[in-house]
Amino acid sequence: MLERHLQVLKMVIENEPIGIVKMSNETGYPHHKVRYSLRVLEEENLIEPSSQGAITTERTLEFVEELDGKIDEIVEKMNGMKIDDAAEIEN
């Protein structure tokens, strides 16, 4: 579900304004799942509706930057765990 929410958010960022039908057609997700993701993103103030479709808000860029930083931290930790695990196996 999180992956779908992030994919829908990415589509809004890259194609705003964009509607449910286009998102559904491009992602293959049913309309009701796209609609749910849009509702969740709207509740988090990451998107807002317009007459032409979903658009980003002032909070969207800040959220994406924070998310990128958190993902980088997780990747770094995972890579550190890989190195530690490989060293332990060799010993």
N, C-alpha and C positions, 0 to 999 in steps of 0.2 A: 504494500500500500504506500509506504514511504517513497519507494522508487517511482510509483505513478504520480504522486503529488509533486515530486521534484521534476519529473518529465513534463508535467502540465505547466509548472512554473517556468521551466526553461522555454517552452513553446510560447508562453505569454511574453516573456522577455524578448525573444527573438522575432516575434511576429505581431506584436500588439498593434492595434486591437485584433483579437482573434476570438471566434465563436466556438461553441460546443461542437457543432457539426464538423467543422474543419479539423478540430483537435481529435475528435473521434475517428474521422476518416484517416488521418495521418498516423495516429498511434495504434489504431485497431482496438482501442478500449471502447466498450459500449457507452452510449450517451450518459446513462445514469452514473457510471463510474467517473467519467470526466466531470459531470455536474457535481458529484460529491467532492472530488478533489478541488474544484473551483470554490466550493463552499468553505472547505477547510482553509484554503489559502486566503480567502476573503476574511474569515474569522480571525486569522493571524495578521491581518492588515498588510498582506503581501501583494494582493491584487485588489482591484475594484471593478465593478461592472460599468460599462458604458453602453450607449445605444449601438455601437458597432461591435462590441465584444469586450472581453476582459482586457484590462490594462494594468500596468505596474503602478505601485505607489511610491512615495518617498522612502518608505522602509525597505523596499525590495533590494536595492543595491547594498545597503548595510547588512541585510540578512545574508546575501550571497557572499559578501566578503568574509563575514564571520564563519559561514559554513565552509568556505574554502580553507580558512585557517584551521578550523577544527579537523577537517579531513586530512590536511597536511600533517597535523600532530598525530593523528591516528596511524597514518602510513609510516611516519617516522618511528613510532612505538612498535609497530608490527615488524618493521625492518630490523629494529634492535633485537626483538625477540627471535627472529630468524637466525641472526648471527650468534646469539647466545645459545640457542638450541643446537646449532651446527657444531659449535665448540664443545658442548657437553657430550654430543654423540661421539666425537673424535676421542675424547678422554675416556 
